Amino acid sequence: MKMKKSIIYTITTIVSFWFATIGCTPTFGKDFVLVLDAGHGGHDPGAIGNFSREKNINLNIILKVGHLVEQNCNDVKVIYTRKTDVFIPLNQRTEIANNANADLFISVHTNSAPAKAARGTETFSLGLSRSSANLEVAKRENSVILMEDDYKQRYAGFNPNSSESYIMFEFIQDKHMEQSVSLATLIQKQYRSSIGRPDRGVHQDIFLVLKTSAMPSVLTEVGFISNPEEEQYLNTEEGTDALAKSIFNAFQQYKLKHDVRRSKIRVPLRPENETESEVKQSYTVANSEKPDTTKKIVKKEIEVKETKEERGSTPPKEANLIFKIQIISSGKKLKSNDPRFKSLDPVDSYIESGIYKYTYGASENYNEVLRTKRNIAAQFKDAFIIAFKNGEKININAAIAEFKKNRK
């Protein structure tokens, strides 16, 4: 196992170096679609500093990010929500991304605070935060909808300045949370390590511009326009160049992971004497827990053929192979009585890439877990089956193949 990990690490390092030398990695099957969003615009100036406006800083950085991508990544299609000083409603920004079947959405903003000493960068993904400071950032960015004439109808009565309005999102489940957090983390790391910007961390909160996006998405705050020193920096070529390069570098790293995942797509081979009804055909990404349903990947779940006597039986104990149903992912630890579990008991959890992942049901019999998943499908539409061997998560296709082998 250690040797295998070492080989994988070595190969990944070599590939990463090679890709870094030639630019972006090739996307398998189609162009990678990146949507870049410059916050605010037109009659919405955003935060206002001593001599500058947020909308102009955001646009300047976004255009530079886009230029870097267009110059270095031939396989990436860049779409801008705006390239000039115009006002675009929040819901239209995500509509642009959704209609383009985008793979990634990055929104750039500039922060502001009553205290002029506040400084640094922070990046958000969609989620619900208990932090009052994060909520204030979300309120400020969401308040742009008040400039839209029909915002009450368009956003179903949502009041961006009312804390109560955010309660409706208490049980939000973002299927792209892990990828969004991963990108946010890469961006913050670039800010910190490449250009020495103060790191205020990766956070989650309810941003309307992210809420309806059908792909991984982040909102990054590049600095505080309310801080005189940072405002100066945000209005220099050197500052905006450095920030744009940091975002671009993070995008390259993210896309490398994306392409590696896609390159590992495998369709399990079927022996000649085996019919399709006898084996579950699961088209999933190797070492990944589920396919992206927005990309219309077909996933069939067919029980492994068994007799009435075998139904409910399990493979030999020495297999140490366990199937579970993943029902929820969360950026924070949830209490055992959390309403999101909908009275399921017992619920187990594990941590992967800093994300808490909660599971229900555990059995060495894949068919038993599959039947349980179908029973809870109405409550958990996005639930999917995962597998562990000797306590380590493994590819589901390999697990099913082993389950079948153990039954012979």
C-alpha positions in Angstrom: 0.0 0.0 0.0 2.8 2.4 0.9 4.7 1.6 -2.3 1.5 2.2 -4.3 0.9 5.6 -2.7 4.6 6.5 -3.3 4.3 5.6 -7.0 1.1 7.6 -7.3 2.7 10.5 -5.6 5.7 10.4 -7.9 3.6 10.2 -11.0 1.3 13.0 -9.8 4.4 15.2 -9.1 5.8 14.6 -12.6 2.5 15.2 -14.3 1.9 18.3 -12.3 5.4 19.7 -13.2 4.8 18.9 -16.9 1.4 20.5 -16.9 2.7 23.5 -15.1 5.3 23.9 -17.8 3.0 23.7 -20.8 0.0 25.5 -19.2 -3.4 24.1 -18.4 -4.2 20.4 -18.7 -6.2 18.9 -21.5 -9.9 18.4 -20.7 -11.2 15.0 -21.7 -14.1 15.0 -24.1 -15.0 18.7 -24.3 -13.8 22.2 -23.5 -13.7 23.1 -19.8 -16.1 26.0 -19.4 -15.0 28.7 -16.8 -17.4 31.5 -15.9 -15.8 34.6 -14.4 -18.0 37.1 -12.6 -17.0 40.6 -11.7 -19.2 41.6 -8.7 -21.4 44.7 -9.0 -21.3 47.1 -11.9 -23.3 49.9 -13.6 -25.4 51.8 -11.2 -24.3 49.4 -8.4 -20.8 50.6 -7.3 -20.4 48.0 -4.6 -18.2 49.2 -1.7 -16.8 52.7 -2.0 -13.4 53.7 -0.8 -11.6 57.0 -0.4 -11.0 57.3 -4.2 -12.2 54.1 -5.9 -15.2 51.9 -6.3 -15.4 48.1 -5.8 -17.0 47.5 -9.2 -14.0 48.7 -11.1 -11.5 46.7 -9.0 -13.5 43.6 -9.5 -13.7 44.0 -13.2 -10.0 44.8 -13.6 -9.0 41.6 -11.8 -11.5 39.4 -13.6 -10.4 40.6 -17.0 -6.8 39.9 -16.1 -7.7 36.4 -14.8 -9.6 35.7 -18.0 -6.7 37.0 -20.1 -4.3 34.6 -18.4 -6.6 31.7 -18.9 -7.2 32.5 -22.6 -3.5 32.9 -23.2 -2.4 29.7 -21.4 -5.3 27.3 -21.6 -6.4 26.4 -25.2 -8.9 23.9 -23.9 -10.8 26.3 -21.7 -13.7 28.4 -22.8 -14.0 31.6 -20.8 -17.3 33.3 -20.3 -17.7 36.6 -18.5 -20.9 37.7 -16.8 -19.8 41.2 -17.7 -16.7 42.7 -19.5 -17.8 46.3 -19.1 -19.4 48.6 -16.5 -22.9 47.3 -16.7 -25.4 46.1 -14.1 -26.2 42.4 -14.1 -28.8 41.0 -11.6 -27.5 38.3 -9.3 -29.9 35.6 -10.7 -28.8 36.4 -14.3 -25.1 35.8 -13.4 -25.8 32.2 -12.4 -28.2 31.8 -15.3 -25.3 32.6 -17.6 -23.2 29.9 -16.0 -26.0 27.3 -15.9 -27.0 27.9 -19.5 -23.4 27.5 -20.6 -23.2 24.1 -18.8 -20.2 25.6 -17.0 -17.7 23.5 -15.1 -16.7 26.3 -12.7 -17.9 29.7 -11.5 -15.6 32.3 -9.8 -16.9 35.6 -8.5 -14.5 38.4 -7.5 -15.4 41.0 -4.9 -13.8 43.6 -2.8 -14.4 43.7 1.0 -15.3 46.6 3.3 -15.6 47.0 7.0 -16.4 49.7 9.6 -13.0 49.2 11.1 -10.3 50.6 8.8 -7.7 48.3 10.2 -9.5 45.2 8.7 -7.4 43.7 6.0 -6.7 40.5 4.0 -8.3 38.1 1.7 -11.0 35.5 2.2 -12.9 33.1 0.0 -16.4 31.7 0.4 -18.3 28.7 -0.9 -22.0 28.1 -0.5 -23.1 26.9 3.0 -24.5 28.2 6.2 -22.2 29.8 8.7 -22.7 30.5 12.4 -20.3 33.4 12.2 -21.9 36.9 12.5 -18.9 38.4 10.6 -19.4 36.0 7.6 -23.2 36.7 7.7 -22.5 40.4 7.4 -20.4 39.9 4.3 -23.2 37.8 2.8 -25.8 40.5 3.7 -23.7 43.2 2.0 -23.1 41.2 -1.2 -26.7 40.0 -1.4 -28.1 43.5 -0.9 -27.5 44.3 -4.5 -30.9 42.7 -5.3 -32.5 45.7 -3.6 -31.5 47.6 -6.8 -33.7 45.3 -8.9 -37.2 46.5 -9.4 -38.9 43.1 -9.1 -36.6 41.6 -6.5 -39.4 40.6 -4.1 -41.0 38.4 -6.8 -37.7 37.3 -8.4 -36.2 36.1 -5.0 -39.4 34.9 -3.4 -39.5 37.7 -0.8 -35.9 37.2 0.4 -34.7 40.1 2.4 -30.9 40.3 2.3 -30.7 42.5 5.4 -32.8 40.2 7.6 -31.1 37.4 9.5 -34.4 35.6 9.5 -34.4 35.2 5.7 -31.3 33.1 6.0 -33.0 30.6 8.3 -34.7 29.0 5.2 -31.3 27.8 4.1 -30.6 26.0 7.3 -30.8 22.6 5.6 -29.1 23.4 2.4 -27.1 20.6 0.8 -24.6 21.6 -1.9 -23.6 18.6 -4.0 -20.5 20.6 -5.2 -19.4 21.5 -1.7 -16.2 19.5 -1.6 -15.0 20.8 -5.0 -15.9 24.4 -4.1 -14.1 24.2 -0.8 -11.1 22.7 -2.6 -10.9 25.6 -5.0 -11.4 28.2 -2.2 -8.6 26.6 -0.3 -6.3 26.7 -3.3 -7.1 30.4 -3.9 -6.4 31.3 -0.3 -3.1 29.4 -0.4 -2.0 31.2 -3.5 -2.8 34.6 -1.9 -0.9 33.7 1.2 2.2 31.9 -0.2 2.6 33.6 -3.6 2.0 37.2 -2.8 2.0 37.4 1.0 -1.6 38.6 1.5 -3.0 38.3 5.0 -5.2 35.1 5.1 -8.6 35.4 6.6 -9.5 31.9 5.6 -12.0 29.8 3.7 -15.7 30.2 4.9 -19.2 29.3 4.0 -22.3 31.4 3.8 -25.4 32.0 1.8 -24.5 34.1 -1.3 -27.4 34.4 -3.8 -24.9 34.5 -6.6 -23.7 31.0 -5.6 -27.0 29.5 -4.4 -28.4 28.5 -7.8 -25.2 27.6 -9.6 -25.2 24.1 -10.9 -21.5 23.7 -10.7 -18.6 24.2 -8.2 -18.5 27.9 -7.3 -16.7 30.4 -5.1 -16.8 34.0 -4.2 -13.4 35.6 -3.3 -12.9 38.9 -1.5 -9.5 40.2 -2.7 -9.0 42.9 0.0 -10.6 45.7 2.0 -11.3 48.9 0.1 -12.1 50.5 3.5 -8.4 50.1 4.5 -6.4 53.0 3.0 -3.3 50.9 2.4 -5.2 48.0 0.8 -7.3 50.4 -1.3 -4.0 51.8 -2.7 -2.8 48.2 -3.4 -6.0 47.2 -5.1 -5.8 50.1 -7.5 -2.2 49.4 -8.7 -1.2 47.3 -11.7 1.2 45.4 -9.5 -1.5 44.6 -7.0 -4.2 43.5 -9.5 -1.7 41.6 -11.5 -0.6 39.6 -8.4 -4.2 38.9 -7.3 -5.2 37.8 -10.8 -2.2 35.5 -11.1 -3.0 34.0 -7.8 -6.5 33.1 -8.9 -5.2 31.8 -12.2 -2.7 29.6 -10.5 -5.3 28.2 -8.1 -7.6 27.5 -11.2 -4.7 25.6 -12.9 -4.3 23.4 -9.8 -8.0 22.8 -9.5 -8.3 21.9 -13.2 -5.4 19.5 -12.9 -7.4 17.6 -10.3 -10.5 17.8 -12.4 -8.8 16.4 -15.4 -7.1 13.6 -13.5 -10.5 12.6 -12.1 -12.1 12.6 -15.6 -9.2 10.6 -17.0 -9.9 7.8 -14.6 -13.4 7.1 -15.8 -13.8 3.4 -16.2 -16.7 1.3 -17.5 -16.4 -2.2 -15.9 -15.9 -5.0 -18.3 -18.4 -7.9 -18.4 -17.4 -11.5 -18.8 -18.9 -13.2 -21.8 -21.0 -15.6 -19.7 -22.5 -12.8 -17.7 -25.7 -10.9 -18.6 -26.2 -7.2 -17.8 -29.0 -8.1 -15.4 -26.5 -10.0 -13.2 -24.2 -7.2 -12.4 -24.6 -3.6 -11.3 -23.2 -1.3 -14.0 -22.0 1.8 -12.3 -20.4 4.4 -14.4 -18.5 6.4 -11.8 -15.2 8.2 -11.6 -12.5 6.1 -10.0 -11.7 7.0 -6.4 -14.7 9.4 -6.4 -17.9 8.9 -4.5 -20.5 9.9 -7.1 -20.9 11.3 -10.6 -21.9 14.9 -11.3 -25.6 14.6 -12.1 -25.5 18.0 -13.9 -23.3 16.4 -16.6 -26.0 13.8 -17.3 -23.8 10.8 -16.5 -26.0 7.7 -16.5 -25.8 5.5 -13.4 -27.6 2.2 -13.3 -28.0 0.3 -10.0 -28.9 -3.3 -10.5 -28.7 -5.8 -7.7 -26.2 -8.6 -8.0 -28.1 -11.8 -8.8 -28.9 -13.9 -5.7 -31.2 -16.7 -4.7 -33.9 -16.4 -2.1 -31.7 -18.4 0.3 -28.8 -16.0 -0.3 -30.8 -12.9 0.1 -29.6 -11.1 3.2 -26.4 -13.2 3.5 -23.0 -11.6 3.6 -19.6 -12.4 2.2 -17.0 -14.0 4.4 -16.0 -11.9 7.4 -12.4 -11.8 6.4 -13.3 -9.6 3.4 -13.5 -6.6 5.7 -15.6 -4.9 2.9 -18.4 -2.6 4.1 -20.9 -0.7 1.9 -22.6 2.4 3.3 -25.0 5.1 2.0 -23.7 8.7 2.0 -26.6 11.0 2.7 -25.2 14.4 3.6 -22.0 16.5 3.4 -21.3 19.4 5.6 -18.5 21.9 6.2 -19.0 21.6 9.9 -19.7 18.8 12.4 -23.4 18.1 12.9 -25.1 16.9 16.1 -26.5 13.4 16.2 -30.1 14.8 16.5 -29.7 17.2 13.6 -33.0 17.6 11.7 -31.1 17.0 8.4 -30.8 13.3 9.3 -34.6 13.1 9.2 -34.7 10.7 12.2 -32.4 8.1 10.6 -30.6 6.1 13.2 -27.8 5.3 13.5 -25.9 7.8 11.4 -22.1 7.5 11.1 -19.6 10.0 9.7 -16.1 10.3 8.3 -14.0 13.3 7.3 -12.6 13.7 3.7 -10.8 16.8 2.4 -11.9 18.7 5.5 -15.6 17.9 4.8 -17.8 16.0 7.2 -19.6 13.2 5.4 -22.5 11.4 7.0 -23.6 7.8 6.2 -26.5 5.5 7.0 -26.6 1.8 6.9 -23.5 -0.5 6.9 -23.4 -4.0 5.6 -21.0 -6.4 3.8 -23.9 -7.2 1.5 -24.1 -4.7 -1.3 -27.6 -5.7 -2.3 -28.8 -5.1 1.3 -27.4 -1.5 1.2 -28.8 -0.9 -2.3 -32.3 -1.9 -1.1 -31.9 0.4 1.9 -30.9 3.3 -0.4 -34.0 2.8 -2.4 -36.1 2.9 0.7 -34.8 6.3 1.7 -34.6 7.7 -1.8 -37.6 9.9 -1.2 -36.0 11.6 1.7 -32.4 11.7 0.3 -32.6 12.1 -3.4 -28.8 12.7 -3.8 -27.8 9.7 -1.6 -25.3 7.3 -3.1 -23.4 4.1 -2.1 -19.8 4.1 -1.0 -17.5 1.3 0.1 -14.7 0.9 2.7 -12.2 -1.9 3.0 -10.2 -2.3 6.2 -11.4 1.2 7.2 -10.3 2.9 4.0 -12.6 4.2 1.4 -12.2 2.4 -2.0 -13.6 2.7 -5.5 -17.2 1.4 -5.6 -16.7 -0.5 -8.8 -13.8 -2.4 -7.3 -15.8 -3.0 -4.2 -18.8 -4.5 -6.1 -16.4 -6.7 -8.1 -14.9 -8.0 -4.9 -18.4 -8.6 -3.4 -19.3 -10.7 -6.4 -16.0 -12.6 -6.2 -16.5 -13.4 -2.5 -20.0 -14.8 -3.2 -18.6 -17.5 -5.5 
